[in-house]
Amino acid sequence: MEQSLYFDYIQKYFPRLVLGVSEKLNNKEEAALPYLHKQLLGTDYSVDGRWETLIGNYTRVSADVVAMDSALPLKKRDALGRASGDLPKLGMELYLNEKQMSEIDSMIAMGMDEATITSKIFADTPRVITGVYERLEDMFLRGLSTGSAVADANNVGTGVRINYGYLPSNQLGVNVLWGDPTTAKPLDDIQRVVNKARESGLTFVRAYTDQATVDKFLSTTQVREQFSFSVGIPVVDIANIPIPSMEQGNAVLRSKFGFELVVINRSVITEIDGVQTVGNPWKEGTIVFTVDNRVGDLVWTRLAEQNHPVAGVTYQTADQYILVSKYRVNRPSLREYTTSQARVVPVISNVDRIYTLDTLTVQE
């Protein structure tokens, strides 16, 4: 590896560009596609390069009131388990070929403005940073909706499967599939989940699901009648009751349960051997109910290359855990590389406080 051909530009613009890309992607108002993992996860540094989460049934028990100088009664401790593993490595690389570099050389020789030149030199920098975020979003949405974060069939290299240990007792089905709008009772099904959580003293703050499930929810007779009742429309003929909007459906949920449904309408593009595939990481038909605004952490550790930098390579760090590099090689031909690396994984913790409803499965 050798120093970049455009080292002067890299010294001047690379740090600001990496910081700017990171700040924009972290800002849900500015980002074209906001990242849910950024909103629901904190960050946690792992010294030994491993992730770990506790699994168990946690109950909130009130403290005892005792007289002064009296002993405190001993309470039983809930059973605990652990899920853990090594942090996987994520990475992406892109390069400028000889033709592209010749074009940049010509632009420099012609004295073109620096903004145009730098846009060509650093075109790959946002892509390699975004690539890490996209993979984390894919893993997080799969993990939140199924209990297992997977990067296997849609991944180049070694597959990764992380089981968070969702409690079977917190995973419920429905009485009637929501595909039948006249017989389905989605409010009753949600009430069962709410009641289940209340047994452990828990109250939901939000629920997440896909668009198809929301559409079925809104079109059911039960929801339409509840909406009509809430706005004072007499329920005479169900055919004359309009299908409520998402906002109106959430008003029903807020009134009845105190929380809203958040639609996960997100696809992630993966590429294997030059073929791009669009995938939807959220498990269709699943509603995930959360008690907390933060459901876990992005657990990360330092890369070996951060501790042992390679001569000639220029480095910058995005979000602490993404190492971005620029350098050139001359084998088999001259290329200018931009790469990203990270050892990080989304970890969902306190899984006893997460409940799921599978609207595609009937539970007797």
N, C-alpha and C positions, 0 to 999 in steps of 0.2 A: 504494500500500500504506500502511496506517495501523497504528498501534499496536493491539495486541489489546484487546478490550473487557474482558478479564479479566487485565490487566497485573499487578495486585497478586498474584493467585494464581500467575501465571507466574513472577514474580520469586522467589516463595517456594518453589515446588515443581518448576519445570521442570528446573533443573540436576540435582537429586537423582533425578528420575524418569528422565531420559535415561541417567544413569549406572547406575541400577538395572536398567533394561531391558538395557543393554549387558552388564553383569556377569552377569545371569541367562542371556542367550543364549550367552555365552561359556563358561559352566559346563556341561559335558556331563552332569553329574549332575542339575542343576536344569532344564536346558532340556527341554521336552517332546519336541522333535525335535533331537537333537544334530547339529551341523553338521560334516561330514567335512572341509570345506575349512578349518575352524578347527583341526582336529587335524593335518592333513597339510601346511599351508602356514604359512610365516612371513609377515612384512610387510616391504615394502621401499618406501621413498619414492623417487619419480622426480622429479628436478628439472625435466626438460624435458617432462614429460607423455607420455613414451613408455615402452613396455615392450620388453624384449629378452631373448632366451634363446639360448644357444649350442647348436648342433647338431653332433654329430660322434661319431666312434668313439674312445672313450677306453679305453686299456688300462693296467693297473697293471704297471709294470716295476720290478723291484728295483734298488736302487742298487748301484754297483760298489764293490768293496773294492780300494783301491789303496795303494801304499806312500807313506810321507810324502814330501811335496814332488813327488809325481807329478801329471801332468795328469789331469783327469777326462774319460773318453770321452764324446763328444757323442752323445746319443740323438736319434732322430727324433721330431718333434712330430706328433701326430695331426692329421689334416685337420679343420678347423673350418668351420662355417657359422653363420649367424645367422638367427633369425626375430625380427621386430620389428614394431611398429605404434603408433599413437596410442591412448592410454587412452580408452575410451568413457565416456560419462556415464550414470549410472544415476539414476533418480529416481522419486518417487511423491508424490502429493498427495491429501489428503482434506479435507473441509470440513464445518463445522456450518452448517446452513441457518437461516433466520429462525425457523422453528418450534422447532428444537432450542435456539436461543439464548434464545428467549422462555421456554422451560421452565427453562433454567438461571437466568434472571433471577428467575423466580418462586421457585425453590428458595432463592436468595440472600435475596430479600425475606422469605421465611418463616422465615429463620434456621436452615435445616437444617444439619446437621453438615458440616464442611469435607471430610471423607473422601468423602461422597456427592457433593458439588458438584464436587470435583476429579476424581472418577472420570468425570464427564460432560465436563468441560472437556478432560481429557487422554486421552480414550478412544482418539483416533487416533494418539497419539504412539508407543505400542509397535508399532502396525500399520505405520507408515511406516518405522521402523527395521528391523523384521522383514522387510519387503518387499525391502530391499536385500540382507539376508542370504539370503533365499530365491532371489533371482536369482543371486547369487554361487554358491550351492550347486548350482543348476541348471546353470550354466555349467561349474562345476568337475567335476561328475559326468559331464557329456557329454564334457568335454575329457579326463578321465582314462580313460574307457572307449573313446574313439574317436581321440584325438589332436587333436581340433578342438573348441574351445569355440564353441558356436553360440547366438545369441539372434536368431532370424529369424522363422520362422513363428509362434512363440508370443510375439511381442513387438510392442508398439505403437511405431511410430517406425522409425528407421533400423536395419536388421538388422546384426548384428555376427558375423563369423566369424574366429576366431583359430586358425591352424594351428600347432601346436607342433612339427611336424616329426618325428613318431615314425619311427624307422628301420624300413624295410620288412623288413630282415633279422631284426628282433626281434619281428615279428608272425607268429605261427605258426597253422596250423590243426591239425585232428585227423586221425587215421588212419581212424576210423569215427565217425560222428555219435553223440553221447551219447544220442540219443533211443531207440536200440536197446539195452536194458540187458544183453542177453546177449552181443552182439558188441563193444560199445564197451569200450575199454581206457583209461579216464581216467587211471589211475596211470601208464601208459606214455606217454600224451600229456604229462602234467605232467613226467615224467622227461626228455622231450625238451627241454622249455623249460629245466629245471634244467641239463641238460648244455650247452645253448647258452650260458647265462649263465656257466657255469664256464669255458668257453673264454676268456672275458674276465676271469677271476678274480673273478667276482661271486657273491654268495650272497644269496638272497632272505630278507627278514624277514617278509613278509606277502603275501597275495594277496587280491584283491577281486573279487566277482562278485555276480550277482543270485540271488534265491531259486529261480527255476525251474531255473537251472543247477545249483545245489546239490542240488535234489531229484533231478535226473537222475544226478548224480554218486553220491549215496548209494544209489540203487536199482540200480546196475549190479552184475552178477555179480562182476566183479573186485574192487570195493570191499567188497562183502559177504563175499567169501571172505577178503580180507585182514583185515577186521575180525574174522571168526570165528577166524582163525589167531592174531591178536594176543591174544585173550581165552581161547584154549584150547578153542574149540568145534570138534569134529571136523566136517570138511566132507564129509558123506555125501550129503545131498540139499539142493541150493541152495534148494528151496522151503521148507525148514524153517529157513533162516538168516534172522533178522530183518533188516529194513532198519535200519541204524544211525542213531542220532540225529546231529544236527549236532555235538554235543560228541564223540561217539564217532568220527565221521568225521574230525574235526580231530585226534583222538588218533592215528589212522592216519597222517595227513599229518605230524604232528610227529615220529612215530617214523621215518617213511621219508625225509622231506625237511627237517624242522627248522622248518617254518613252518605257519601256519594259514590257512584261508579265512575272510574277513570278508564277511558278507552285506550287500549294499546293498539295503535294502528301503525306498526313499525315493521319494515322489511330490512334485511341486511344482505348486501351483495358479497358473495365469496367468489374466488377465482382459483381454479385448478387447471394446470397445463394450458393456460391462456383462455379457458372457457369460463365465462362469468355466469353465475346462477343467483337468482333472487330467491331468498328464503324468508319465511315468517317464523321467527323464533318462539313466539308465544304459542302455547298449547291451546288449540281451538276448543271452545266450549268450557274453559276453566275460568272460574272467578276466584281470585286470591284476596282474602280479607286480612288486613293488617291492623295491629293494635298501636304500632309506633310509626312515627314519621320517618324514622331511620331503622332499616331492617338488617343492617350489617355493615361490613367494611370492605373496601378494596385493600387487600393485604399485599404488601409489596416488600421487596428486598433489593439490595444493591446488586448490580451485575458485576461479573468478574472483570469486564473491560473497564468499568469505572474505577476499580482498584488497580488495574494494570493497563493504562491507556497505551494504544499502539502509536508509535512514532509516525508523524505525517498526517494523522487523522485529526480533524477538527470536531470537537464535541460540544453539544448543548443539551440541557436537560429540560424537559417539559413535565410539569406536574410532579416533580420529584422522581417519578419512577420510569419515565420514558427517556431513553438515551438516544439522541439524534446525532448522526455522524455524516460528515462529508469528506470524501477522499477520491483519489483516482488510482486506477490500475492500468497496466499495459499488456495484460495477458487475458485472453488470447488476442484482444485488440484494445485500443485505448478507450477507456470508459470513465465517466465521472459519476460516482455513486452517491446516493443519499439513502441512508438506512435508519431504521428505528428498531430498538430492542427494549424489552421490559420483562421483568419477572414479577408478575402481578396476577391476581385472580379475585373475582368477586366472591365474597363469603357471606352467606346469610346466617345470622346468629339468632339465638333465642327462638328457635323454630317452634317451640311450644306455644308461641304467641302468634303463629301464622296458621290460618284455616283456609281450606280450599273447598269449592263446590264444583263438582264435575256435572255440568248440565247435559252431558251426552251419556251419562250412566245412571240407570235406575237403581236406587238403593232401597231394598225392602225394609 
